[in-house]
C-alpha cells in the first residue's frame, strides 16, 4: 500500500476500537455454542462490550454451570467495506475473554483479555491495556454513509483523488473505489483486470475531528493544499 499520509494512521488498538464501535453484528463462541447477534450489544466509553438479552438460554445455562461465575468466550466481528468491491472484507476481529453477568440488567459483559486483528494479510495481537487507552476513530460510526455517498454521488471527486496515485498504479487499474476512511486520510482501491488490486492511502493535511470536516479534507487533497 502506497502512502501519502502526513498525519499517520490509526494504531491497531484504534482499529480494534473502531471496528467494535461501528459494528451492528457479532458472533459469540463458547465451548458449547456459537450465536450470532444483530443489534444486541453496546460499547461503553472504555471499549467494554455488553450483550443484551441474547436469544435462547444457552449462554445463561453455560454461565450458571461455570466455575467462578464467568464463561470463556470469543466475540468475533467482520469489518466489511460499505461500497461494492470484489473483496469487501477489510478486517476480521476477535475479542478473547470471559463473559459475566452485569448488575444493571440481564446483559452479559465481556471481560476482554486481548484482541486479534487480522487485516492487510497479517494478524496482530492487541493487549487490553492498549485497548483501554485507545479511542475509536471519530468517523467510525459515520464512515459507511460517508464512503457510500462519495462513491455514488461524487465520481468526479474519486477520479480526482485517483490522479494522486502513482502512475503505474493508475495505468494497471480498470476501476477505482474509495475503500476506507478515517480521521487521518482516505484509502482508494485500484482493481485490476484479474482479481488482484492495490490500495493507495492519501493522508489529509490535518487530522479530521468530525464527520462534517471530511469534505474539507478531501477537497484539500484534490486542490493540493496538503
C-alpha positions, 0 to 999 in steps of 0.5 A, spaced: 500 500 500 502 506 497 502 512 502 501 519 502 499 520 509 502 526 513 498 525 519 499 517 520 494 512 521 490 509 526 494 504 531 491 497 531 488 498 538 484 504 534 482 499 529 480 494 534 476 500 537 473 502 531 471 496 528 467 494 535 464 501 535 461 501 528 459 494 528 451 492 528 453 484 528 457 479 532 458 472 533 459 469 540 463 462 541 463 458 547 465 451 548 458 449 547 455 454 542 456 459 537 450 465 536 450 470 532 447 477 534 444 483 530 443 489 534 444 486 541 450 489 544 453 496 546 460 499 547 461 503 553 466 509 553 472 504 555 471 499 549 467 494 554 462 490 550 455 488 553 450 483 550 443 484 551 438 479 552 441 474 547 436 469 544 435 462 547 438 460 554 444 457 552 449 462 554 445 463 561 445 455 562 453 455 560 454 461 565 450 458 571 454 451 570 461 455 570 466 455 575 467 462 578 461 465 575 464 467 568 464 463 561 470 463 556 468 466 550 470 469 543 466 475 540 468 475 533 466 481 528 467 482 520 469 489 518 466 489 511 467 495 506 460 499 505 461 500 497 461 494 492 468 491 491 470 484 489 473 483 496 469 487 501 472 484 507 477 489 510 478 486 517 476 480 521 476 481 529 476 477 535 475 479 542 478 473 547 475 473 554 470 471 559 463 473 559 459 475 566 453 477 568 452 485 569 448 488 575 444 493 571 440 488 567 440 481 564 446 483 559 452 479 559 459 483 559 465 481 556 471 481 560 476 482 554 483 479 555 486 481 548 484 482 541 486 479 534 486 483 528 487 480 522 487 485 516 492 487 510 494 479 510 497 479 517 494 478 524 496 482 530 495 481 537 492 487 541 493 487 549 487 490 553 491 495 556 492 498 549 485 497 548 483 501 554 487 507 552 485 507 545 479 511 542 475 509 536 476 513 530 471 519 530 468 517 523 467 510 525 460 510 526 459 515 520 464 512 515 459 507 511 454 513 509 460 517 508 464 512 503 457 510 500 455 517 498 462 519 495 462 513 491 455 514 488 454 521 488 461 524 487 465 520 481 468 526 479 471 527 486 474 519 486 477 520 479 480 526 482 483 523 488 485 517 483 490 522 479 494 522 486 496 515 485 502 513 482 502 512 475 503 505 474 498 504 479 493 508 475 495 505 468 494 497 471 487 499 474 480 498 470 476 501 476 477 505 482 473 505 489 474 509 495 475 503 500 476 506 507 476 512 511 478 515 517 480 521 521 487 521 518 486 520 510 482 516 505 484 509 502 482 508 494 482 501 491 485 500 484 482 493 481 485 490 476 483 486 470 484 479 474 482 479 481 488 482 484 488 490 486 492 495 490 490 500 495 493 507 495 492 511 502 492 519 501 493 522 508 489 529 509 493 535 511 490 535 518 487 530 522 479 530 521 475 531 528 468 530 525 464 527 520 462 534 517 470 536 516 471 530 511 469 534 505 474 539 507 479 534 507 478 531 501 477 537 497 484 539 500 487 533 497 484 534 490 486 542 490 493 540 493 493 544 499 496 538 503 
